[in-house]
Amino acid sequence: QVSSGVGEPAPLDVRSLLCQGTLAHTDLRKSLPRVAAPVLVLRGVDDPLVGPEHAEAIQKALAAEGEDQPGIRQCLEDGQGCIVVDMDCGHRMLLECRSKVEEALDTLLTAARDLARSSQ
C-alpha cells in the first residue's frame, strides 16, 4: 500500500505514476539469461501499468533461439524456460482473479511434485 504520508492511501493516479516511473527505470533484461530456473510469468491482460511487451521481453530473454513457449512440465524437466499465462484481470491479480492465480501456481507445483516423484 502506497501512503500519502498522512496515513491515507495515495490516490490511484499517484500510485500509477509511481509504478510507471519505477518500471521505466528498472531494466533487468540483461540479467534474465542468468536465471537458471523455470519462470512462470502471470500477465494481466487488462493491466494498465505493465504492458504485454514486458512479459514478451522476459520470455524472449529466457527462450532458446526460435523456440516456442514450452509447457510447464518441459520447463521443469529442463530446469529453465519461461511460461507466460494470460490472466483475465488488471494489475492487482490477487484481488481481481485470485482463483486463477492459485490455479496457475497449483498447476506448476503439481507438475514439479509429479516430476520429482517420477525421478525417484
Residue pairs with C-beta under 8 A, 6 or more apart in sequence:
1 9
2 9
2 10
2 14
2 15
2 18
3 9
3 10
4 10
4 11
4 14
10 18
16 48
16 49
19 49
19 91
20 49
23 49
23 50
23 54
29 57
29 58
29 61
32 58
32 61
32 62
33 61
33 62
35 62
35 80
36 79
36 80
37 79
37 80
38 72
38 75
38 76
38 78
38 79
38 80
38 81
38 82
38 83
38 108
39 58
39 62
39 75
39 81
39 82
39 83
40 72
40 82
40 83
40 85
40 104
40 105
40 108
41 55
41 58
41 59
41 82
41 83
41 84
41 85
42 85
42 87
42 93
42 101
42 104
43 50
43 52
43 54
43 55
43 84
43 85
43 86
43 87
44 50
44 87
44 89
44 90
44 91
44 93
44 96
44 97
45 52
45 86
45 87
45 88
45 89
46 88
46 89
46 90
47 89
47 90
47 91
48 90
48 91
49 91
50 91
55 84
56 84
58 82
58 84
59 69
59 82
59 84
62 80
62 81
62 82
63 69
63 81
63 82
69 82
69 83
69 84
70 78
70 81
70 82
70 83
71 83
72 83
72 107
72 108
72 111
73 111
73 115
74 81
75 81
75 82
75 83
76 111
76 112
76 115
77 115
83 108
85 104
87 93
87 97
87 100
87 101
87 104
88 97
88 100
89 96
89 97
89 100
90 96
93 100
93 101
94 101
